[in-house]
Amino acid sequence: MNNEQTAIRTTYFSIIGNTSLALIKGLAGFFGNSYALIADAIESITDIFSSLLVLFGLKYAKRPADENHPYGHGKIEPLITFLVVAFLVTSATIIAYESIQNIQTPHKIPKSWTLIVLGCIILWKEISFRIVLKKSKETNSSSLKADAWHHRSDAITSIMAFIGISIALIFGKGYETADDWAALFASGFILYNSYLIFRPALGEIMDEHLYDDLLEEIREESIKVKGVVETEKCFIRKAGMKYHVDLHAIVDGEISVKEGHDIAHKLKDYLQNEIPNLGHVLIHIEPDK
């Protein structure tokens, strides 16, 4: 299974999980008198839409290069990540606003059984985070990484809700709004995580150099090709799950143009074979002085 198929299957996993949890949280929050759980359900609903966006982006990014997109369609990934961040910020804003409204409105103490529901949710969302984050690293997908952090944000809001409801139950009357305060604090965590997701995606869209390990690997592999004396400039930019490389290779200055041309092709083929996540590799030949 290639990276694209792995990422798409992982996104389906997120969609199914978030849909189930949104229903569970919404019902538990309504019948258990907990706005923190309802706030959690709101975030899960936004997670569903953001996962659908990620799915669209991954499928679009799979399109092969064409006349208008010679480097493929991978740049859709960070753009989708921006939209996912927008969903996160929107959900955090809604949760914060509703929390403030509920803090000002007297209401009943949440039911104790909501803690059991939250405990199961926290466990599941943390497992989901780890699964999706692992797949995002395997596939080099920035949008899948954003989806993973959606799971972590959901786990954080659930932890805050658990703490808030526990306080309300332990201290009783006068602490009914504890879970609302918990939801308010959770919205702050969501905003912080939104920045953590947004920053790498911005670097990707701006072709910021963030790939020192890959650059070193390319240099080490390049000199294994017969005829390559050393490497000079090496520029890397990411598009989707692929890395496009511009590499200056130094060869013997006394060889013919054809020999230099052949070395360039051998080097390109070798790098793409040894480092499968490379996309376009452009080799520029420099004479050894």
BELPENOR-V820662 format. One record per pair of residues at least 12 apart in sequence whose C-alpha atoms are under 10 Angstrom apart, sorted by the first residue. I is the first residue (numbers start at 1). GAP is how many residues later the second one is. If there is no record, write none. Layout:
i->(I:I)
gap->(GAP:GAP)
This chain:
i->(2:3:3:3:3:3:3:3:3:3:3:4:4:4:4:4:4:4:4:4:5:5:5:5:6:6:6:6:7:7:7:7:7:7:7:7:7:7:7:7:7:7:8:8:8:8:8:8:8:9:9:10:10:10:10:10:10:10:10:10:10:10:11:11:11:11:11:11:11:11:11:11:11:11:11:11:12:12:12:12:13:13:13:13:14:14:14:14:14:14:14:14:14:14:14:14:14:14:14:14:15:15:15:15:15:15:15:15:15:15:16:16:17:17:17:17:17:17:17:18:18:18:18:18:18:18:18:18:18:18:18:18:18:19:19:19:19:19:19:19:20:20:20:21:21:21:21:21:21:21:22:22:22:22:22:22:22:22:22:22:22:22:23:23:23:23:23:24:24:24:24:24:24:25:25:25:25:25:25:25:25:25:25:25:25:26:26:26:26:26:26:26:27:28:28:28:28:28:28:28:28:29:29:29:29:29:30:31:31:31:32:32:32:32:32:32:32:32:33:33:33:33:33:33:33:33:33:33:34:34:34:34:34:34:34:34:34:34:34:34:34:34:35:35:35:35:35:35:35:35:35:35:35:35:35:35:36:36:36:36:36:36:36:36:36:36:36:36:36:36:36:36:36:36:36:36:36:37:37:37:37:37:37:37:37:37:37:37:37:37:37:38:38:38:39:39:39:39:39:39:39:39:39:39:39:39:39:39:39:40:40:40:40:40:40:40:40:40:40:40:40:40:41:41:41:42:42:42:42:43:43:43:43:43:43:43:43:43:43:43:43:43:43:44:44:44:44:44:45:45:46:46:46:46:46:46:46:47:47:47:47:47:47:47:47:47:48:48:49:49:50:50:50:50:50:50:50:50:50:50:50:50:51:51:51:51:51:51:51:51:52:53:53:53:53:53:53:53:54:54:54:54:54:54:54:54:54:54:54:54:54:54:54:55:55:55:55:56:56:56:57:57:57:57:57:57:57:57:57:57:57:57:58:58:58:58:58:58:58:58:58:58:59:59:59:59:60:60:60:60:60:60:60:61:61:61:61:61:61:61:61:62:62:62:70:71:71:71:71:71:72:72:72:72:72:73:73:74:74:74:74:74:74:74:75:75:75:75:75:75:75:76:76:76:76:77:77:77:77:77:77:77:77:77:77:78:78:78:78:78:78:78:78:78:78:78:78:78:78:78:79:79:79:79:79:79:80:80:80:80:80:81:81:81:81:81:81:81:81:81:81:81:81:81:82:82:82:82:82:82:82:82:83:83:84:84:84:84:84:84:84:85:85:85:85:85:85:85:85:85:85:85:85:86:86:87:87:88:88:88:88:88:88:88:88:88:88:89:89:89:89:89:89:89:89:90:90:90:91:91:91:92:92:92:92:92:92:92:92:92:92:92:93:93:93:93:93:94:94:95:95:95:95:95:95:95:96:96:96:96:96:96:96:96:96:97:97:98:98:98:99:99:99:99:99:99:99:99:99:100:100:100:100:100:101:102:102:102:102:102:103:103:103:103:103:103:103:104:104:105:105:106:106:106:107:107:108:108:108:108:108:108:109:109:109:109:109:109:109:109:109:109:109:110:110:110:110:110:110:110:110:110:110:111:111:111:111:112:112:112:112:112:114:114:114:114:115:115:115:115:115:115:115:116:117:117:118:118:118:118:118:118:118:118:119:119:119:119:120:121:121:121:121:122:122:122:122:122:122:122:122:122:123:123:123:124:124:125:125:125:125:125:125:125:125:125:126:126:126:126:126:126:126:126:127:127:127:128:128:128:128:128:128:128:129:129:129:129:129:129:129:129:129:129:130:130:130:130:131:131:132:132:132:132:132:132:132:132:133:133:133:133:133:133:133:134:135:136:136:137:138:139:139:139:139:140:140:140:140:140:140:140:141:141:141:141:141:142:142:142:142:142:142:142:142:142:143:143:143:143:145:145:146:146:146:146:146:146:146:147:148:149:149:149:149:149:150:150:150:150:152:152:153:153:153:153:153:153:153:153:154:154:154:155:156:156:156:156:156:156:157:157:157:157:157:157:157:157:157:158:158:158:159:159:159:160:160:160:160:160:160:160:160:160:160:160:161:161:161:161:161:161:161:161:161:162:162:162:163:163:163:163:163:164:164:164:164:164:164:164:164:165:165:165:165:165:165:166:166:167:167:203:203:204:204:204:204:205:205:205:206:206:207:207:207:207:207:208:208:208:209:209:209:209:210:210:210:211:211:211:211:211:212:214:214:214:214:215:215:215:215:215:216:217:217:217:218:218:218:218:218:218:218:218:218:219:219:219:219:219:219:219:221:221:221:221:221:222:222:222:222:222:222:222:223:223:223:224:224:225:225:225:225:225:225:225:226:226:226:226:227:227:227:227:227:227:227:227:227:227:227:227:228:228:228:228:228:228:228:228:228:228:228:228:229:229:229:229:229:229:229:230:230:230:230:230:230:230:231:231:231:231:231:231:231:231:232:232:232:232:232:232:232:233:233:233:233:233:233:234:234:234:234:234:234:234:235:235:235:236:236:237:238:238:239:240:241:241:241:242:242:242:242:242:243:243:243:243:243:243:243:244:244:244:244:244:244:245:245:245:245:245:245:245:245:246:246:246:246:246:247:247:247:247:247:247:247:247:248:248:248:248:248:248:249:249:249:249:249:249:249:249:249:250:250:250:250:250:250:251:251:251:251:251:251:251:252:252:252:252:252:253:253:253:253:253:254:254:254:255:257:260:260:260:260:261:261:261:263:263:264:264:264:264:264:265:265:265:267:267:267:268:268:268:268:269)
gap->(137:59:132:133:135:136:137:138:238:239:274:54:55:57:58:135:136:137:236:237:53:54:57:134:129:130:132:133:47:48:51:52:125:128:129:131:132:133:134:136:137:234:46:47:48:49:50:51:136:46:126:41:45:118:121:122:123:125:126:134:137:138:37:40:41:42:43:44:45:47:121:124:132:133:136:137:39:40:42:43:38:115:118:119:33:34:36:37:38:41:111:114:115:117:118:130:133:134:136:137:29:30:32:33:34:35:36:37:40:132:32:35:27:30:31:107:108:111:134:23:25:26:27:28:29:30:31:33:107:110:132:133:136:22:25:26:27:28:29:30:24:25:28:19:20:23:24:100:103:104:15:16:17:18:19:20:21:22:23:24:25:26:15:18:19:21:22:13:14:17:93:94:97:12:13:14:15:16:17:19:89:92:93:96:133:12:13:14:15:16:18:19:14:13:82:83:85:86:87:89:90:12:81:82:85:88:80:79:80:83:76:77:78:79:80:81:82:83:74:75:76:77:78:79:81:132:143:146:73:74:75:76:77:80:127:130:131:142:143:144:145:146:60:63:64:67:72:75:126:130:142:144:145:146:147:148:59:62:63:74:121:122:123:124:125:126:128:129:141:142:143:144:145:146:147:148:150:73:77:78:80:81:120:121:123:124:125:128:142:143:146:57:123:145:52:53:55:56:57:59:60:118:119:122:141:144:145:147:148:51:55:78:113:114:115:116:117:118:120:121:143:146:113:116:117:49:50:52:53:44:45:47:48:49:51:52:107:108:110:111:114:144:147:47:106:107:109:110:42:46:38:40:41:42:44:45:104:37:40:41:44:100:103:104:106:107:99:102:35:38:30:31:33:34:35:36:37:38:93:96:97:100:29:33:92:93:95:96:97:99:32:24:27:28:30:31:90:94:22:23:24:25:26:27:29:30:87:88:89:90:91:92:93:22:25:88:89:20:21:24:16:17:18:19:20:21:22:23:24:86:87:183:15:16:18:19:22:83:85:86:182:183:14:15:17:18:12:13:14:15:16:17:180:12:13:14:15:16:178:179:180:12:178:179:210:168:171:173:208:209:167:168:170:207:208:166:167:67:164:165:166:167:168:169:126:129:130:163:164:165:166:67:129:163:164:64:65:66:67:124:127:128:162:163:164:63:64:65:68:119:120:122:123:124:125:126:127:160:161:162:63:64:122:123:125:126:62:63:64:66:121:60:61:62:63:64:65:66:113:116:117:119:120:121:61:64:112:115:116:117:119:120:60:115:59:62:63:66:110:113:114:58:61:62:65:105:106:108:109:110:111:112:113:108:112:63:107:58:61:62:65:99:102:103:105:106:107:98:99:101:102:103:104:105:106:97:100:101:96:99:100:65:91:92:93:94:95:96:97:98:99:102:91:94:95:97:98:90:93:85:88:89:90:91:92:93:84:85:86:87:88:89:90:91:92:87:90:82:85:86:78:80:81:82:83:84:85:86:88:77:80:81:83:84:79:74:75:77:78:79:73:74:75:76:77:78:81:73:76:71:72:68:70:71:69:70:60:64:65:67:68:69:56:59:60:63:64:65:66:67:68:69:70:54:55:56:58:59:62:66:67:68:69:54:55:57:58:53:54:56:57:58:47:48:51:52:43:44:46:47:48:50:51:46:41:45:37:39:40:41:42:43:44:47:36:39:40:43:38:33:34:37:38:29:30:32:33:34:35:36:37:40:32:35:36:27:31:23:25:26:27:28:29:30:31:33:22:23:25:26:27:28:29:30:24:25:28:19:20:21:22:23:24:27:16:18:19:20:21:22:23:24:25:26:18:19:21:22:17:20:12:13:14:15:16:17:18:19:12:13:14:15:16:18:19:14:13:12:105:104:103:101:102:103:138:98:99:100:101:102:103:137:97:98:99:100:101:55:56:58:59:62:96:97:98:99:54:58:97:98:52:56:47:48:50:51:52:54:55:50:49:41:44:45:47:48:40:43:44:47:38:41:33:34:36:37:38:39:40:41:32:35:36:31:27:29:30:31:33:34:25:26:27:28:29:30:31:32:33:24:25:28:23:24:27:18:19:20:21:22:23:24:25:26:27:29:17:18:19:20:21:22:23:24:25:17:20:21:15:16:18:19:20:12:13:14:15:16:17:18:19:12:13:14:15:16:17:12:13:12:15:34:35:33:34:35:36:32:33:34:31:32:28:29:30:31:32:28:29:30:26:27:28:29:26:27:28:24:25:26:27:32:24:22:29:61:64:19:20:21:30:32:18:54:57:58:13:16:27:29:53:54:56:57:60:12:13:14:15:28:30:52:46:49:50:53:54:25:27:44:45:46:48:49:26:27:44:43:46:38:39:41:42:43:45:46:25:37:40:41:22:23:24:25:28:32:33:35:36:37:39:40:21:22:23:24:32:35:36:38:39:57:58:60:20:21:22:23:57:58:59:18:19:20:21:22:56:58:16:17:18:19:20:53:54:55:15:16:17:18:52:53:54:13:14:15:16:17:51:12:13:14:15:48:49:50:12:13:47:42:45:42:40:41:40:39:36:37:38:34:35:36:37:38:32:33:34:35:36:37:38:33:34:35:36:37:38:23:26:33:34:35:36:37:38:34:35:36:37:38:17:20:21:34:35:36:37:38:16:34:35:36:37:38:14:15:18:34:35:36:37:38:39:34:35:36:37:38:39:12:13:34:35:36:37:38:33:34:35:36:37:32:33:34:35:36:33:34:35:32:28:24:25:26:27:22:23:24:20:22:17:18:19:20:21:16:17:18:14:15:16:12:13:14:15:12)
